[in-house]
């Protein structure tokens, strides 16, 4: 709460997709807003993943698996 008793507004954040260890925008460039259920205010702007993004993530995951599959801890 603020000093005046009002609820503090969360900070507005922006997020891209984490694929292959790098933050990147969605292939189609689409984004969407997320609103606070408490206030209705926009609190985030997110990259809208689509099939091409999932395909990139799967390829990156497979490459990481192949690189680290033989590592023992």
Order of alpha helices (4+ residues) and beta strands (2+ residues): beta-beta-beta-beta-beta-alpha
